[in-house]
Amino acid sequence: MQQLILNSKYVLVFEPSGSKIRIVVLDGGLESVCRKETLKNLTRFLVSEEIRIFKGRLQLRKINNAIEIIVKGKPIAIISSASLERILNNLQ
């Protein structure tokens, strides 16, 4: 499991779940939203020209060299692309 503290309220967690990665946003220690995705698709998102990945309650959107995390339609944090890449590399 890899986690990234986004701010005083939110934590982004990456958990292996079979052949996929479970991406969870914790709000005050409680699970707010989650999404399962393959490591391959997450890595592809980082290097591609795609601006957005996922639809629904959890979305990731690229802004220059940063990734904006959107929960239930509201941006909650921005992390660097390098931080996300480092986490994904640790999950391999």
DAJOWO-V712706 format. One line per field, one symbol per residue. ss: DSSP state (a for helix, b for strand, c for the rest). phi: phi as a letter, one per 40 degrees, with the letter a starting at -180 (. if undefined). psi: psi as a letter, one per 20 degrees, with the letter a starting at -180 (. if undefined). Layout:
ss: ???
phi: ???
psi: ???
//
This chain:
ss: cbbbbccccbbbbbbbbccbbbbbbbbccbbbbbbbbcaaaaaaaaaccccbbccccbbbbbbccbbbbbbccbbbbbbbaaaaaaaaaaac
phi: .bbbccacbbbbbbbcagcbbcbbbcbggbccaaabaccdccccdccccdcbbgbhcbbbbcbfbbbcbbbfgbcbabbccccccccccccc
psi: pqqpogaihqpppoppncjrpoppopokiqpgqrppqqhghgggghiriqhqqqqbhpqpppodkrppppplipphrprqhhggggghhhi.
//
